[in-house]
């Protein structure tokens, strides 16, 4: 089923974040770049949902290479500290809304709103190749999630440490950027409850009441491939979520313990700063 989403800036940032891949060498680049495009995503309504939908949504392309404030395909970041081996920043992420009307497991329950996630991230640079075309990082983001709606509310905290291997110009794909990343999720009770708890008033004969706990919340592995051309940018990703062993795996809202999602995007770049700055990404 194809859905067109035109009201979701957070969703666009989410997809852009999935395709983030920094380049691992120093050079001069424009201070800012701006553009816009479209993305097509196939993904479950939420992790563990048995319903998958296809979303068509706008993807803003915004790059800003300031000394302390940076924006790129990884989202908006405020740089707190940077060295050869360590970087600390404040970063953003988010989730798409569930299309609850099409999801039998959630019929009669409150709608799942899109969320924005914000919090500090520590990046440890574990290894780089001599030619700086490849590197291995450990990323340690801690974020709080806030619903995107007229009256936003905080819905808890999540911690998702992950290893990410990045390569510029993999064999046979000169000019492309490749990444492979994966790791576990650890969410608090409030966050898991938002997605997986069933209040007594929402219980039915086939959907018993359930109180989700906090703790290990599954794991994720993702592959991305991106390329920046002179006037446009393209990218794609393939992701697998595994929920076996998650603290909420017995929730009646968890219909599958493994799911695949994928997406492709293209953005046209129509504005570039004449001022150039040196970057070491």
N, C-alpha and C positions, 0 to 999 in steps of 0.2 A: 504494500500500500504506500502510495506517494503522498507526502504531506508537504505543503509549502509553509515555511515559517518566516514571517516578515517582522516579528516583534521581539527578536531575541538577540540583542547585542552580546549577551553573556554566552549564548550558544556559539556565536561566531568566534568569540575569543577562545572557547573551549576547543573548537576544531583547530584553530590556528596553533594553540598550545600543543596539540597532539603532533603537529608537524614541525615543531621547533627543532632546529639543528644549527648550532653555531659553527662558523668556519674557524679552523684552528691555525690561522697564521695572521701576521700583522700586515696591514696595507692601509691605504687611504681610501675612504668611502664618503659618500654624501652625508651631511649632518642629518638630513631627514629625507624620507621617501614616502609617498602616499599613493594609494591605489584602491581598487575594489574588485570583487569578483563573486563567484558562486561556488558552493560546495554541495556535494551529494553524499549523505551518510546513511549507512544501513546499520542499525544498532538496536538492542533491546530497550524497552521503555525504562528499565533500571536494571542494575546488576542482579541476575537471578530471575528476571521476568521471562516468561515463555512467549511473549509477544514482541516481535521485531517490526519496526517501521522504517521506511525510507524518508529522510528529511532533505528538502531542498532549502538552503538558507544562504543569506549573504555573508561574505567574508571580507571584512575590511583589511586592507594592507597598510599598515602604519609602522614605519621604522624611524626611530629617533636615537641617535648615538651621542647623547649628552654625557657629561663627566659623571653625574650622579644618577640621573634619570635616564632609563633606557627602555625602548619599546621596539619589539620585533615580532616575528612569528611565534615567539614563546610567550607573548603577552607583555604587560607593563610591569617593570621592575624598578624598585628604588635601591640602588647599590649602597650598601652599608659599609662593606670592607672588601678589599680585593688584594690578593698576592699571587705569587706563582703557583702555590699549592692549594689555596683556600679562597673561597668567595662567600660572602654573606649578603643576602638581599631580601627585600620584601616582594613577593610575587602574587599573581592572581591566577585563578583557575575557575572552573564552573561546570555545571551540568545542564543538560536539556530537560525540559518538562516531560513527564510521562503523559501519553495520550490516553487518560484514564477511561474515556468513554468507549475505547476499543479494547480495553483490557478486562476480561471477565474476572480475573483474580481480584481486582480492585473496585468492582462495581459497588456503588453505594458508599464508598470511602471518600475522604477528602482528596482533592486533586493535589498531585505532586507538582509543586512549582519549580521553575528553574532556579538554580542556586548560583551564587557567586562565592568563591572561596578566596580568602586572603590570609597571609601569614608569612613568617620568616622562613627562609630556605638557606641551608648551609650546603655548599658544593665543595667536595673534596676532589682535587685533580690527582688521581691515583697513578696514571701513566700516560705518557705521550711518546709516539714514535720519533725517531731522530729527524725525519722530514716533516713532522708535525701534521701529517695527513690523517693520523689515527690517534684516538685518545680514549681513556676509560675514566669515568667519573663516578663518584658516589654522591647522590643527591638526597638531602634529608629535609623535605618540606613538612612543616607543621602549619595547618590552616584551620581557620574557623569558617563554617559555612553559613551563609545568610540567604534567605529566600528573596527572589526578585519578584516583587509584587507591590501593590499600593502601600501596604503596611508591612515592611520587611521585618523578619524576625530571625534571630540566631537559632540554628538547629544543631549545634554541637561542633566537635573538633575531630580532625582526622590527621593521621601521621602515615606517610607513604614513602618509606625509604626505598630507593631504587638504584640499581647499577645501570649505567648507560654507556654503550660502546658506539663511537661515532667514527665514520670514515668518509673522507673526501675522495671522490673519483674511484669508486670500487671497480674491480676488473670488468671491462666491457661497458662501463657507464661513465665515461669521462665527462666531467662537469656536473655530475649528480652528487648529492650528499645522502649517505645511508646511516641509519641508526638502529640499534637493537637495545631495548631496555626492558627491565622487569623488576618486580619486587612485591612484597606483601603490603597489605593495608591494615592499619590498626585504628579503629574508630571508637569514640566513646558511646555510652548508652543512648544519649539523646540523639546523636546522628543516626545510629542504626535504628532507633525507634521510629524516626521520621519515615524511613523507607520500609521497615519490616514489621513493626508492631501492629497488632490488631486490637483496638479497644473493645471492651465487652459490648458496647452499643453497636459496633460494626460486625460482630460475630454472626455467622450464619451456620446452617447445618453442615456446610462444606468448608467453612472458613472459621475455625475456632479462634477464640481470643488468644493473643500471644504477646508476650512482653520481651522485646529484644534486649540482649545484654551488650555490653561493650567489650572490646578485645579484638582478637584476630578476626579480620573481615575479608579473607580471601586474598588472592594474588592476581597479578596481571603481567602479561608479556606482550610487547608491541614492537613492530617493525615499521619504520617510515622511510620514504624516499622522496627527496625534494630537489628542485633545481630552480635557480634564478637566471632567467634569460634577460637580454637587454631591456625589453619592454613588458615582460610579464613573468609571473612566478607560478609554478605548478608543484603539486605534492600529493602524496597518498599515504595511507597507513592501513595496517592490518593488525588487529588486537584480539587476544584471547584472555577471557576472564575465567578463573577457577575459584569456585566457592566451597569446595569440599573442605570440611574442617572449620569453616567459619562459625562464629558463635551464634549466628542467626540462621544456620542452614536448615533448621527445623521449622522455620516460619512458614505458615501456609501461603505466604506471598512469594516464596522461593520455589519456582517451578522447574528450574534447571540449574545444575551446579557447574555448567560449562557453557560459554557462549562466545561467538565470534562476531566482531563488528569491523567495519571497514569504511573508508571514505576516500574521495578524491576532491581536489579543489584547484581552481585557477583564479589568479588575480591579475588584472591589468594595472600597470604602474603608469600613472599619468602626471606625476609631479615629483621632481627631484631637486634637492637643494644644490645651489652652485657652490656653496661652501663645503669643503671636504675636511674630514678629521681622520687622524690615524687611529685605527682600531686593532686590537689583538684579541680575536674571538676564538 
